[in-house]
Amino acid sequence: MIRFVYIFFICIAILGSLSLYVLKYDTTNTENQITELKNKIIDEKKIINVLNADFYKLTDPERIQKLTQLHLTLGPINISQQKELKDIPMKPANDIMDDLIKRSLVGLTEIETRRE
């Protein structure tokens, strides 16, 4: 009887040591994954900082002002250039768009009549 107890405790000790072995290597693997992810996050933050610096450089008002003076020929607005909204002609209707709207409304009325 005592032999069985010893064998039982030896088996439990072996199972416990195997589970600790698996647990140790699983945690080291998880730690390695975490450090890789942290390094990737740091790299992405560096890239974001570089992109933000580029964005602020490209949208700098002084830079834009220099570029507009160099490439555009802008001058003061004459009074004759100003128009009122009523002076602007309406955009002509788009026949294709009107046809699509009519077809969609026809389909909608057919669905509504079926529901009733």
QUILIN-V231233 format. One record per residue. N is the residue number from 1. RES is the residue in three letters. SS is DSSP state (a for helix, b for strand, c for the rest). Layout:
N&RES&SS  N&RES&SS
This chain:
1&MET&c  2&ILE&a  3&ARG&a  4&PHE&a  5&VAL&a  6&TYR&a  7&ILE&a  8&PHE&a  9&PHE&a  10&ILE&a  11&CYS&a  12&ILE&a  13&ALA&a  14&ILE&a  15&LEU&a  16&GLY&a  17&SER&a  18&LEU&a  19&SER&a  20&LEU&a  21&TYR&a  22&VAL&a  23&LEU&a  24&LYS&a  25&TYR&a  26&ASP&a  27&THR&a  28&THR&a  29&ASN&a  30&THR&a  31&GLU&a  32&ASN&a  33&GLN&a  34&ILE&a  35&THR&a  36&GLU&a  37&LEU&a  38&LYS&a  39&ASN&a  40&LYS&a  41&ILE&a  42&ILE&a  43&ASP&a  44&GLU&a  45&LYS&a  46&LYS&a  47&ILE&a  48&ILE&a  49&ASN&a  50&VAL&a  51&LEU&a  52&ASN&a  53&ALA&a  54&ASP&a  55&PHE&a  56&TYR&a  57&LYS&a  58&LEU&a  59&THR&c  60&ASP&c  61&PRO&a  62&GLU&a  63&ARG&a  64&ILE&a  65&GLN&a  66&LYS&a  67&LEU&a  68&THR&a  69&GLN&a  70&LEU&a  71&HIS&a  72&LEU&c  73&THR&c  74&LEU&c  75&GLY&c  76&PRO&c  77&ILE&c  78&ASN&c  79&ILE&a  80&SER&a  81&GLN&a  82&GLN&c  83&LYS&c  84&GLU&c  85&LEU&a  86&LYS&a  87&ASP&a  88&ILE&c  89&PRO&c  90&MET&c  91&LYS&c  92&PRO&c  93&ALA&c  94&ASN&c  95&ASP&a  96&ILE&a  97&MET&a  98&ASP&a  99&ASP&a  100&LEU&a  101&ILE&a  102&LYS&a  103&ARG&a  104&SER&a  105&LEU&a  106&VAL&a  107&GLY&a  108&LEU&a  109&THR&a  110&GLU&a  111&ILE&a  112&GLU&a  113&THR&a  114&ARG&a  115&ARG&a  116&GLU&c
